[in-house]
Amino acid sequence: MIDQVTVDKVLETANSQIIEVVSDYVTLRRRGINYLGNCPFHNEKTPSFTVSPHKGIFKCFGCGEGGNALNFVMKHDQLSFVDAIKYLGKKFNIEIEEEEYSPEQLKQKNERESMMVLSEYAGHFFSKNLNETDEGKSVGLGYFRSRGFRDDIIEKFQLGYSPEQRDAFTQEAQKQGYKLEYLEKTGLTVVRENYQADRFRGRVMFPIHSLAGKVIAFGGRILKNDKKTAKYLNSPESEIYHKSRVLYGIYHAKQEITRQDRCYLVEGYTDVLAFHQSGISNVVASSGTALTSDQIRLIARFTKNITIIYDGDPAGLKASLRGIDLVLAEGMNVKILLLPDGEDPDSFAKGRNEEQLTQYIEAHQQDFIKFKTSLLLEDAQNDPIKKAQLIQDIVRSISIIPDSITRSVYVKECSTLLKVDERVLMQETGKLQRKKQEEDFRRNAPRPDSSMQPRPAETAPPPEKRTPSNPLELEEREILRFLVKFGERPVNPDEDEKVTVGQYILHELRQDDLLSVNPIYNKMMDAYEAVSDKTELPALKFFVNSADPDLSRLASDLVGKEHDLSKIHHKFGIVTNAEELLPNLVPKIVMELKWKKVKTVIKEKRQQLQQMEVNGNMEGLMELMKELNTWQQVLAHISKELGGRTIV
């Protein structure tokens, strides 16, 4: 376990440097005192993700996610609390002492954590095998050196070697206490009846890292000439690895991608290594799989500019053309670089330094319109039918672009290059867009009478979790906002015996047993009540630094949305100037809540009264009328305190 003092130190440091934490994942731009960027938790074109350095919180006004630096890392990288603390501790050079996992502790971990720990162990095993065993040095290390890779690159990417022996890794992992169940689930071991074998035996290993730098999967290259065996073999899909959402090298590239505001996209593992060795690190690979929308969105968190660099052979051309439309559909700016025939990014980067490679890319990368035009015109030559098909192909790509201004720019450029009337191209683009909208509508529209058809059991959705409606939502959030922002400030600064805002709110709500139907609101009150005797504890810092993601998220939401105010602020000022008015505002907002609560009770009593009249329950009717009269008197008293509200 990590001691609380260390946890607090990590949280305080990370939250004070939250811009640095979030910038590892999101491109942020200053907007006043805050920073703005595209939310990494949902797909958006217009930035709604805000980071407040002075509050130490992030908040997305699109999807509602919010919290502190720790919550961000846990959510983004799907890390446990302990792993997120370790990651932030390492980032800010805070020493964290924790015992290594024992087999007993490993059993207590959940499936995902167990698989992550096992993958990390496998990475160390393969790396150690490469560098410290005779077989690893002669076969694995010999291969990497024959390809021209330096030792620092081999170490940087934790390259390794899996022994030729059928189950060398599986046996060693089990000796160390790792269960066969997780060896199979991570794909490291192939398990059949009476048979266990290492999936990657006899291969050099390329660990695949998450954004946080955790090993989540592997790629292995065979060194034998065997036509029946795949040259490259990747880990299968698992709880921790979804190949369509991962890019090889993203962990090592993310900061430089943000700094350069451009990402180079290549195809294979060694392409990435060769670029790094030449001094260019803003490069990622699709790991030999077809490029996906999720992978493009991953790049979009750091930059909108992509240069696709593929081989100059027919396969490379096909991959480039397929990737263009995917990138355009995500609103990205795409350029294409086709290398000379017979070259791939690996071989081309060898022998060139950073300056030479960068200059070549800048001089030869092409805008997608020019690239497609030059490529397809060569095939069309003087054939008018083929030229018409080429124009339709390019127009189809332009129609995919979500931004209308960008589309119009490309239409103008296409018109100039192909000598086609700009209005004709615009009309064709519009037709394709309308067609796509109609297809999307039909695809998403409910089938006729589908609501009357029973849903098959295997596709039935889980029961929807319904939160009870809260008639006091606005008032309760207003009180919690004051608690978070001013909890430690005195509500009676002119009196000798000071009472803080937090203590006043807690006392008023507790004495009237006012609980919310929202359990998170109650959790926030309970958490602050536990420390309310520490009157100098900054409430905002307490909630933002909370290890409980619910509390941190709610706190960031409350202070991030300061425009949803109760009507009383029109009389007494606005929240940004509220500190001077705390003696007036705090009692008023508490009284506002009580007034609304009593109104709600009276409404419920009247409904009960009507039901009793219908049922002819005269005895209950008289008793209920007495209760209703009492509540009316309470309402009249509170209305007077609030300045004479009219009782309806």
TAHU-V309959 format. One record per helix or strand. SS is the DSSP state (H for helix, E for strand). FROM is the first residue (numbers start at 0). LEN is the number of residues. If there is no record, write none. Layout:
ss=SS from=FROM len=LEN
ss=SS from=FROM len=LEN
//
This chain:
ss=H from=3 len=13
ss=H from=17 len=6
ss=E from=28 len=3
ss=E from=33 len=4
ss=E from=48 len=4
ss=E from=56 len=4
ss=E from=65 len=2
ss=H from=68 len=9
ss=H from=80 len=11
ss=H from=102 len=6
ss=H from=110 len=22
ss=H from=133 len=13
ss=H from=150 len=6
ss=E from=159 len=3
ss=H from=167 len=8
ss=H from=179 len=6
ss=E from=188 len=4
ss=E from=194 len=4
ss=E from=202 len=7
ss=E from=214 len=8
ss=E from=231 len=3
ss=H from=242 len=3
ss=E from=247 len=1
ss=H from=249 len=11
ss=E from=262 len=4
ss=H from=268 len=9
ss=E from=282 len=3
ss=H from=292 len=8
ss=E from=304 len=6
ss=H from=313 len=16
ss=E from=332 len=6
ss=H from=344 len=5
ss=H from=353 len=11
ss=E from=365 len=2
ss=H from=367 len=13
ss=H from=383 len=17
ss=H from=403 len=15
ss=H from=421 len=23
ss=H from=449 len=3
ss=H from=456 len=3
ss=H from=472 len=14
ss=E from=489 len=1
ss=E from=499 len=1
ss=H from=500 len=11
ss=H from=518 len=11
ss=H from=538 len=6
ss=H from=548 len=12
ss=H from=568 len=4
ss=H from=574 len=41
ss=H from=617 len=24
//
